Amino acid sequence: MKNSAERVTTLRHRALGRGLLLAASLFALAARAGELKLMAANPAIQKEQARIVAAEAKAPSNPLREAYFGETHVHTAYSLDAYLGGARLTPDGAYRFAQGEKMTVNGQVHRIVEPLDFAAVTDHAEYLGEMYSTMVDGAPGHDQDKLKELRSMTSIEDRETWFLNFVVKSNRSDTPQHPPFFAGPETTKSAWVIELEATERNYHPGKFTTIPAFEWSAAPKGGNLHRNVFFRDIRVPEIPMSYVEINREDGLWAWMGGLEKIGASVIAIPHNSNASKGMMFDPLDPQGRPIDAAYAKTRAHFEPLIEMMQVKGNSEVHRNFWAADEFANFENADSMANYSGRVAKKENFVRYGLVKGLEYERTMGANPYKYGVVGGTDSHNGTPGDTDESNFKVGSHGAADSTVERRRTAEVGGWIGGIDLNPGALAGVWATSNTRGAIWDAMKAKETFATSGVRIKVRMFAGFDLPGPDANPKAMVENGYRLGVPMGGTLPAAAPGEKRPLRFNVTAMKGPKDANLDRIQIIKGWIDADGTPQEKIVNIAWSGDRKIGPDGKLPPVANTVDLKTATYSNSAGSPQLTGSWVDDEFEPTQYALYYARVLQIPTPRWSTYDAVRAKLPLLDGVAATVQERAWTSPIWYTAAK
C-alpha cells in the first residue's frame, strides 16, 4: 500500500486536467488520505484564545490605516540547516527577540535595533519532525546515533558535510526524501504545535502581532522555488506541507485550495527569485506545458505577494540587464552564480516578472505575476528583522558568517559568498490595526511595501480624478481611497480615446533612526501596441534644489559618508518627500503597471562598519556605501477591451 505522500505524487503526475482541475483532483485525494484536517483543539493554544480575543477587540484601529513593519521570513533551531549553523533560538525566542529582548546569538549577546510590529516564524516544513526529535528529550528518535552526532558537532566542516548529505542532496533532487533519522509524521505534528504555541503566546494585539506560518522549500535542480505560507488565524492544518510530499508549486496551491474548502484562510509568498534559475517566471508549467489562464488565475489567487529582497540579495533588478537604471547596482549578490549553476539571468528578477505578467494578461486575460511586494531576512539565526547595517555583527547564517573574517572571506552553505550578503529586508503593510486579521488582509490586498531593512514609510495612490497632494496628509489619503486606488490596486479601464489625466500621488517619510531621503521614483512598465514590453523610470520628487539634466537624469545627492569612521551626516537629503506625477503618455488601450521606489542618501554598508570596528582595510570591489530604499506594490491598469 502506498503512503499518502506517494499517492499525492502519483496523482499529480497522472492528472490530465490543469489549473483548477488539478487542484480539485489533488484536494479530493488528500481529503481521502486524511491529510486535509484542521488542527484539533490544543490546551496550550486554547488557553490563549480568551486573552487574544479580548485584546483584539481593544486594539487601536484607524480606517485610513497605519504602516506596520515586520518580518515574513526567518528560521529558528527548528530548521535543520539553521540548527546546523548553530542557531539555538526557538520560535518563542525569535518572537521575543523581535519584540526587543536581548538574546544570545552565535555566542554573543545581541539585540534588535528597533522592535518590530509583527513577525512570522517560517521554519522549513521538511525538517520540523527531525528537529523535534533532536531537541526534545524523550521525543521519538531522540536517542538515535545520528541525532546524538548532530547535537555534539562543533566544527563547521562537519556541519557543512551534514548539510550536504541530509539537506542539499535531497532538496535539490527530483525525489526529495526525509532523512533516515525521521521518526514519523507525529513528530512533525508535535513540532508544529510548539511553533503554534509560541505564535499564540507572543501575540499581543495592538502591540505585536504574530502570524502562523511555515516554509515549503522546493529547490528542484537547485532552483529556488521556496514559498512561505501564512494563515489568517489559528485555523491551520494539523501538519504543514513539505517539499517531500508535494514537489512543485501547483501541488502546493492544490493543497491550499483544499484548506480553503475546510475553513482556512491561507496565502503563499515566493522568495528570492534571483536564485530561481529562471524557474520563478517560467513560461512553462511544472508539467512542461505553456502556462494558461487557469494556471495564471490559480497562482494569482494563492500568491498575492513576492519577496523583493532578503539576505541573499535584491531581486528587483540587476545592473547587467537594466543598464539604463542607474540604481540597479544594489546588492546584486553576484557570487550566487558560482553555486549550483545559478547563472544570473533577466528572467530571475521581479521587475521582469511584473512586466511579463502584463503580456499574459493581454494575450490570455489573466496575469500569473500580479504581485505586490514585501521584504524579509531569511535569517537562520532566529533573529527576525535584524536588518540594521551597523548591527550585522552576528551575521545571518550561524557559524558560516558569524565573524568578521568569515563574512569577508568565506561562503554560506553553497549559496553565496559572505561579502555578498546583506542584513536583509523588511515587510511594510498599511493595515487598519496591528492585529493578525488586519495585517493578513492587507497582505492579501497587496497594500504593502518592502524596504531594504530601513523604516521608510511610503504610500502611493493613483486615479483619473485624483487631485494633486494636499498640504493636509489626511486629505491626500482620504482622496486616494475615495477617488483612486492604493498600491496593490487595479485601476478601472478607461474608454478608448478618453484623455482624462492619470495621476499618481506618493509620499515617503524616513524612519526616526534612518538617513534622510534622496528621491522618489515611479517605475512604469507597459505592453505597447506591438505586444513589446516597455519600461520607464521617472523622478517625481527629490531633496534640495537639484534640476533634471538634459539627459533626463537627476544629479546624485551629496554623499556625506566618512569611510574612516563609518559615519554619515543628515545634512543632505530630506526627512520627508511628497510627489505627484501625471502620466502624459497614458494610453487606454495599453496594459500597464506602476510602482514607486524611494531612495535614501548614501550610508555605510555593513562591510564598512565591520572593517572600521576591526581596524581592517575596506575590500576592493566591494561597495563601501549603499543607498537604502523602499518599493511599493504596483498599481495595475487593465486596458479596455
C-alpha positions, -999 to 999 in steps of 0.1 A, spaced: 0 0 0 14 34 -10 16 60 17 -5 92 13 25 112 1 32 87 -27 -5 87 -37 -5 125 -40 27 124 -61 12 97 -83 -20 116 -89 -1 148 -97 19 131 -124 -11 114 -139 -35 143 -138 -49 151 -172 -66 184 -161 -48 216 -154 -51 246 -131 -82 243 -110 -90 208 -123 -56 197 -110 -62 214 -77 -96 198 -73 -81 163 -80 -53 167 -55 -77 181 -29 -100 151 -33 -72 126 -30 -56 144 0 -90 145 17 -95 108 13 -60 102 27 -69 121 58 -43 148 53 -66 179 50 -77 183 85 -75 215 106 -56 211 138 -76 198 167 -81 219 199 -49 221 219 -50 231 256 -19 254 255 -33 272 224 -69 273 237 -56 289 269 -45 320 250 -77 325 230 -98 344 255 -69 368 261 -63 373 224 -100 379 215 -103 405 243 -71 422 232 -81 423 196 -114 440 205 -94 467 223 -66 472 198 -65 507 184 -79 510 149 -76 535 121 -98 532 90 -73 552 70 -46 526 80 -12 528 97 21 515 85 35 484 103 69 469 99 75 432 102 94 400 93 80 374 68 109 351 66 130 338 95 143 304 107 150 291 142 166 260 157 135 241 144 150 244 108 177 217 104 200 240 83 197 267 110 205 243 138 235 230 119 247 266 116 245 270 154 210 285 158 195 277 192 168 302 195 134 285 194 103 301 178 95 316 213 130 331 215 127 345 180 94 363 188 109 377 220 139 389 200 115 407 176 99 425 205 133 438 217 146 413 242 183 406 244 192 371 232 224 351 229 231 346 192 262 328 179 278 332 214 271 369 215 245 389 235 225 406 207 195 428 204 174 442 175 180 480 170 143 487 167 115 462 177 91 450 150 53 454 148 47 419 135 66 387 127 61 352 113 85 324 120 88 303 88 107 272 97 112 246 70 83 221 70 107 195 56 126 190 89 102 200 117 98 165 129 135 158 127 142 188 149 116 179 174 134 145 178 167 163 180 158 189 207 131 174 229 142 149 255 122 117 253 109 125 218 106 96 194 140 91 178 159 114 202 185 88 211 194 78 175 231 78 169 228 103 141 210 128 162 235 123 190 261 132 164 241 162 153 239 175 189 276 171 195 291 186 163 313 217 168 333 221 136 319 240 107 333 214 83 313 186 100 282 207 99 287 215 62 291 178 54 258 171 72 241 199 54 253 185 21 243 149 29 209 154 45 196 187 31 212 196 -2 213 162 -19 176 156 -11 161 191 -16 178 196 -49 169 162 -63 139 151 -83 129 127 -55 133 145 -21 130 123 9 131 126 47 165 117 62 169 82 78 166 97 113 130 109 106 108 93 133 75 98 115 47 124 109 37 125 146 70 142 153 62 169 127 28 174 143 44 178 177 69 204 164 41 223 146 22 225 179 53 240 195 56 266 167 19 275 171 20 277 209 49 302 206 29 321 179 -2 324 202 18 331 234 36 360 218 6 376 201 -2 409 218 -29 426 196 -23 463 192 14 460 202 29 430 185 14 405 160 25 370 152 13 351 121 11 313 119 34 303 91 59 278 77 82 274 47 77 250 18 112 246 5 112 233 -31 145 235 -49 143 213 -79 178 210 -96 190 238 -72 165 264 -84 149 282 -56 111 279 -57 106 282 -19 73 296 -6 64 309 28 28 300 37 7 323 60 -26 318 79 -50 345 89 -58 328 122 -53 296 142 -74 276 117 -44 258 104 -37 223 91 -28 196 116 5 192 98 23 216 74 30 206 38 66 199 28 86 196 -4 90 159 3 52 153 -1 45 179 -28 73 187 -52 61 216 -72 41 248 -66 9 237 -84 6 209 -59 11 233 -31 -17 255 -44 -40 225 -47 -33 217 -10 -40 253 -1 -72 251 -20 -83 221 0 -76 240 32 -97 269 20 -126 245 15 -124 234 51 -122 269 66 -86 281 65 -75 314 51 -41 310 35 -16 327 12 19 319 0 48 342 -8 76 331 -32 110 343 -22 143 354 -36 136 349 -73 172 359 -80 182 323 -72 154 306 -91 175 297 -122 147 312 -144 121 290 -129 101 316 -109 88 332 -140 90 302 -163 67 303 -194 61 265 -188 41 250 -160 56 222 -138 44 196 -164 64 213 -191 34 229 -209 29 266 -217 11 282 -188 -26 291 -195 -53 312 -179 -63 286 -154 -27 283 -141 -25 321 -140 -57 326 -121 -48 299 -96 -13 314 -90 -27 349 -86 -53 337 -61 -29 320 -38 2 342 -42 -6 379 -39 29 389 -29 65 382 -37 97 388 -17 116 417 -32 148 414 -11 165 392 15 200 385 29 209 367 -4 204 398 -24 180 422 -41 156 406 -66 141 438 -81 167 442 -109 204 435 -118 228 460 -134 237 435 -161 201 435 -175 189 470 -166 219 491 -176 197 522 -181 186 520 -144 212 540 -126 202 523 -93 203 487 -105 237 481 -90 224 474 -55 231 442 -35 233 422 -68 247 391 -50 268 381 -80 286 352 -62 253 332 -62 262 324 -99 291 304 -86 269 277 -70 246 251 -83 246 266 -118 226 297 -107 236 318 -136 222 354 -134 196 360 -160 170 387 -165 142 361 -161 152 358 -124 141 393 -114 108 407 -101 106 436 -125 109 412 -154 81 391 -139 58 420 -133 61 433 -168 59 398 -183 26 394 -164 11 422 -184 18 404 -216 0 373 -203 -29 394 -193 -31 409 -227 -29 376 -246 -49 353 -223 -69 375 -200 -51 365 -167 -19 377 -150 1 350 -131 26 376 -118 3 402 -103 25 405 -73 26 430 -45 59 432 -26 73 425 8 108 420 22 123 395 46 156 384 60 158 346 57 179 348 88 189 314 100 198 328 135 163 331 147 166 369 147 135 384 129 140 419 114 176 423 124 183 445 94 203 474 106 236 477 86 255 487 118 241 457 137 252 429 113 276 416 140 263 381 142 257 376 105 227 357 92 236 320 90 252 309 122 289 299 121 290 304 83 291 342 87 292 349 124 327 365 124 341 394 105 367 371 89 341 347 76 319 375 63 348 389 44 364 357 31 341 326 34 308 314 19 274 305 32 262 269 26 269 266 -11 247 296 -18 267 328 -17 300 344 -8 298 361 26 308 395 13 277 395 -10 253 390 19 233 419 34 213 422 66 180 416 48 148 434 42 115 443 60 79 440 50 57 470 54 19 469 55 -8 495 56 -34 480 79 -63 492 99 -48 478 132 -19 458 145 -39 426 146 -34 393 128 -66 396 107 -59 432 97 -23 426 87 -31 394 68 -59 412 50 -35 440 40 -11 414 27 -39 396 7 -49 430 -7 -13 439 -16 -14 472 3 22 465 12 57 477 6 92 464 10 123 482 24 159 471 23 159 470 61 152 506 70 119 521 83 109 542 53 71 547 52 59 550 17 24 553 3 11 556 -33 -24 563 -48 -35 566 -84 -66 578 -101 -81 595 -131 -99 621 -110 -73 623 -83 -63 659 -73 -27 667 -65 -14 660 -30 -30 683 -3 -9 701 23 -30 681 48 -17 645 47 -51 631 59 -68 647 29 -44 631 5 -52 597 19 -89 603 20 -89 614 -16 -67 585 -26 -92 560 -13 -123 579 -24 -112 589 -59 -85 564 -67 -68 532 -57 -40 524 -33 -8 505 -41 -18 469 -48 -49 480 -65 -62 479 -101 -74 510 -119 -107 507 -138 -104 507 -176 -107 539 -194 -127 542 -226 -106 541 -258 -97 577 -267 -106 590 -233 -80 616 -222 -85 620 -185 -52 626 -167 -39 596 -148 -23 610 -116 0 593 -90 5 608 -56 34 594 -35 46 603 0 76 589 18 90 596 53 122 583 67 123 562 99 133 580 131 167 563 132 173 564 95 191 586 70 173 613 50 157 607 17 172 614 -17 143 609 -41 111 592 -51 108 575 -85 80 558 -103 88 528 -125 63 523 -153 60 490 -172 37 485 -201 29 465 -232 29 486 -264 7 482 -295 31 456 -309 30 435 -277 65 445 -267 73 450 -230 85 486 -222 98 503 -191 104 539 -179 118 555 -147 106 589 -137 119 610 -108 89 627 -92 103 642 -60 137 649 -46 156 667 -19 174 700 -24 174 723 -54 188 698 -80 175 701 -115 167 674 -141 195 674 -167 193 673 -205 198 635 -202 166 633 -181 185 623 -150 187 640 -116 222 648 -103 233 625 -74 226 636 -39 255 646 -17 275 617 -2 283 625 35 298 592 45 332 592 62 347 558 54 373 561 81 347 562 108 317 546 92 296 576 99 274 599 79 255 632 83 219 640 77 230 674 63 219 661 29 186 649 18 151 654 33 132 636 61 101 636 40 92 638 3 59 641 -14 55 640 -52 27 640 -78 31 628 -114 7 627 -143 14 601 -170 10 622 -201 18 592 -222 -10 571 -208 -28 551 -235 -62 535 -225 -55 505 -248 -22 496 -232 -18 472 -202 5 489 -176 17 489 -141 34 515 -119 53 512 -86 73 537 -66 109 534 -54 123 556 -27 160 561 -22 179 573 9 211 593 9 243 571 9 251 554 42 279 530 52 274 494 41 277 467 68 311 456 55 324 492 61 311 490 97 329 457 101 361 470 87 362 501 109 354 482 140 380 455 133 406 481 121 408 463 87 411 478 52 380 481 30 378 453 4 385 461 -32 355 457 -55 330 458 -26 306 487 -22 316 508 8 282 526 9 246 518 0 215 538 -8 189 520 12 155 520 -4 118 511 -3 95 498 -30 57 499 -31 35 473 -45 24 482 -81 -8 497 -92 -21 480 -124 -41 493 -153 -61 468 -173 -68 480 -208 -102 485 -221 -114 457 -244 
